C-alpha cells in the first residue's frame, strides 16, 4: 500500500499525501480517518 502511495508522489523515497478536512471529516490520501477534531479558541 505504501509503495503505491509513494509511486503517486513526486518525491522519490518519500510520501506526498493530502490531508483533507471537509464536512467535519478527515481524509488522508483518499482514505477516511474519521471525524475531525473540533478546534475551539480560548
C-alpha positions in Angstrom: 0.0 0.0 0.0 2.8 2.5 0.9 4.6 1.7 -2.3 1.5 2.6 -4.3 1.2 5.9 -2.4 4.9 6.6 -3.0 4.5 6.0 -6.7 1.8 8.6 -6.8 4.0 11.3 -5.4 6.8 13.4 -6.9 9.4 12.8 -4.2 11.4 9.6 -4.8 11.6 7.6 -1.5 9.0 9.8 0.2 5.3 10.2 0.6 3.3 13.2 -0.7 -0.1 12.8 0.9 -3.0 15.2 1.1 -4.8 15.6 4.4 -8.2 17.0 3.8 -10.6 18.4 6.4 -14.2 18.8 5.0 -17.7 18.5 6.3 -16.4 17.5 9.8 -14.4 14.6 8.4 -10.6 13.9 7.9 -9.4 12.1 4.8 -5.7 11.1 4.2 -4.8 10.3 0.5 -8.4 9.2 -0.1 -8.7 7.0 3.0 -11.3 8.2 5.5 -9.8 8.7 9.0 -13.0 9.7 10.9 -14.3 12.8 12.5 -12.1 15.9 12.5 -11.3 17.3 15.9 -13.1 20.5 16.9 -10.8 23.4 17.5 -12.1 26.0 20.0 -10.3 29.3 20.6 -9.8 30.3 24.2 
